[in-house]
Every structure is written in C-alpha cells, then in structure tokens.
Amino acid sequence: PSGDIASAMSGLRDVIERRVNAFGVSEPLVEVDQSGLEHRLIVELADIKDISVAKQLIGLTPDLEFKEQLPESETQKILSEQKAGNQDYLPMDPYFKSTDLTGKYLDYARVGFDQNNQPIVNLKFNNEGAKLFEELTGKNVGKPLAIYLDGGLLTKPTVQQAISGGEAQISGSFGLVPSTITLTF
C-alpha cells in the first residue's frame, strides 16, 4: 500500500537526516521524491569532499537499542567517578544500561497519528522480541525505558504496565528528548 511506502520513506528520511546532521554539514537537504509509483530519497550534502565516506556512513543499518534505568546508587557512583576523571567510567552512560532488546527483534516501527492528530510510533516485535519486551516492561513499570537510535537518545517513555503480545505504541509530546511520553499497548 502507498501509505506504508510513504511512512517507510518518511522514517528513512528522518534516520538519514539525523545521520547527516551528525556530520556537521552546512545546510543539508534530505527529502523524499515521488514520481508515479517510484519513491526516491534525495540527499544533497554541501562541502562533502569524500563522497564514498558519506555514502558509507549514511548507508549503515540503524542501531536501535532499548535501555533500562540504572539504580540511583549506580548513577551517583558513575557520575562521581566521571567527575574524578576515572578513565574506566568516562565512556559509561550514568543513567541507563543496555538490555538484550535491540532493533533486530522488530518486525516494524511505523509513525502515525492518534485521534488528536498527535504523533505516535507503533512497534511490532517478532516472537523472541515480544518475550524480551514483556520481561523488560514488566520489571520497569513506572520507570523510563530509553530508546536509542544510532547511539543517541531518541526518547524515554515511561512504562505504564507490562506489555505482552509484542505490539506497543509510543505516544506523547515528541521533542528532541521528550519528558512526558507514555508507552502503552
């Protein structure tokens, strides 16, 4: 269906745009072009000297991770060690830890809109991902579940309840790092 193609292209544009912005390129253009049934993603990067490097970085498979919040005591220890300049702690995230749940378990992630025309993201995991997601949400009710894309925090919705069945919806006020997003099924 054309709605699925448009949604997929929009999602792809967002991922590529995020990556291009990480290059620090001045005035990049990333847009979707449709001509009849053909859809193309157009990427124009001013001042890029090595096109092969740009193609390689843009073409990487997106890395999606779900992370759970660290206990306050661990957060304080990491922050304290980082402040002291301890090299072992400097690369550590003081707020969230990795889980086994990654994008490899997703069947799809689609952007849509709710009845109030607010953006939502619908997720569907495969069978193994559904089990991991149910365990992860079950032990994190009332806590944020951080979702990272390509190493950067995308959002951190608060888990409202354990979610079984492998499908979920993220809704709320999306910004660069939304503070009031709920994860429901």
N, C-alpha and C positions, 0 to 999 in steps of 0.2 A: 504494500500500500504506500501511496505517496506521502502520507502523514508520517509513517515510520522512517522513510528515507529522509524527509525534511528534518525530523527530530534527530536522526543519527548524524546528519551533516552539521546540524547546529551544535551538537555535542562535540563533534570532531573539531569544528571551528574554535570552540571555547578552549579545548585542550591545546591546540596548535597556537592559539593566541597567547595562552598562558606561558607556553614554552618560548615563543618569540619575545615576549616581554622580559623573560629571564635573560635573554641575550643582551638587553640594553640597547636594542636597535632604535634609532630615532624614527618616529612616525611609520611604524609598520602597518601594512594593510593585510588583513586576513578576512576573506569573505567567501560566501557560498554563491555560486553562479548556477542558474538552472536554465537550460535551453531544451524545451520539449521534455523528454524523459531523461535527459542526461543531466547529472549533477556534477559540478566540479568545485574543488576548493582552491581558491586563488590566494597565494601568499606572495606579497611583494615586500622585500627587505632592502631598504636603502643602506648603503655603506657596508654591505657584507662583501668581504674580499675573497673568502674561501667558500664557494657555493657548496662544495662536497661536505664540508663540516656542518653547514647549516642544514643540508638535507638529512645528514645522519642524525643530528640531534632532534630535528622535527619528526623524523620517522620512527623514533623509538616507541615501543609499546608503552602505553601509560602504566605507571606503577601505582596501584590503588591499595592502600592499607587501612585496616581498622585497628585502632589502638585504644586500650583502656587506661583510665586514670590511675596514676600511682598514688599510694597512700601518702598522706601529708608528711609523715616522718621521712619517707624516702625522698620526697620532693625537697624538703629542707636540707637533707644531707647532701644531695646533689648540688643544690644551689650554693651551699656553704663551701663545698669542695671546689666548685667552679670559681667562686669569688676568691678563694685562696690560690687559684691558678693551677690546681692539680690537673696535669695533662690527661690523666686517665678519665676524668669526668667532663672535660670541656666539650667533647662531641655528643654527650648524652642529653636526651630530652628530659628535663626535670619534671615534666608534668604527665607524660603519657608513655606507656610501654607497648611494644609490639605484641601482636597476637598471631595466632595461626591463620586468621581470616584475612585473605587478600583478594584482589580482583580476579584471580584465577578461578575463583569459585562462583563468579557472577555469570548468569545466563544473559542478563541485560541490565542496564540502568538507563531509564528514559526520563526526560524532563517533560513536565506537563503543567497544567494549571488546575487549581481547585475551583469550587463553586463561586469563590470570591475573586477569581482571576489572579490568585497569588501563586507563585511558582512552587512546584513540588517535584520531587525526584522519586520515581518508582523503581525499586530494586527487586530482582528475582535471582535467587541463588540456585545452584544445582543441588542435588541431594546432599552431598558432603558439606557444601557451604551452608545449607539450611540447618544442619545439625550443629555446626560450629557457631552459626549466628544465634541459634536458640540458646546454646550454652552461654555465649558471651553476653547476650541481652539479659538472660536470667540472673546472672551474677552481678549485673551492673544497673539494676533498676534504680532510678532516681539519680543516676550519675551520668556524666557526659561520656559519649563514645566518640572519639576523634576519628575523622575520616581524612586521610592524607592522599593527595594525588601528586605524583612525581616528587615526593619528599616535602611538599608544602601543605600546611593545614588548609583543608578545603572547608570543613565545617565540623562542629562538635555538638551534635544534637543530644538532648537528654533522653535517656531510655525511660519510657513510661511503664513498660511491662515486658516480660519475656515474650519473644516473638517466635512463634512456630510456623511451620508451613513454607518457609523460605522466601516469603514476599514481605516487603516493607515499603513504607513511604516516609520520606523526609519532607517536612513542611515547616513553614515559619517565615521569619524575616531574614531573607538571604542578603548578606553583605559580604565583605571580604572575609570576615570571621564572625558569623552570626552568633549572637549570645543567647537568643531565645528561639531555639528550634526544637521541635519535638519529633521523636521517632515513634511512629505508630504502625499498626498493621491494618 
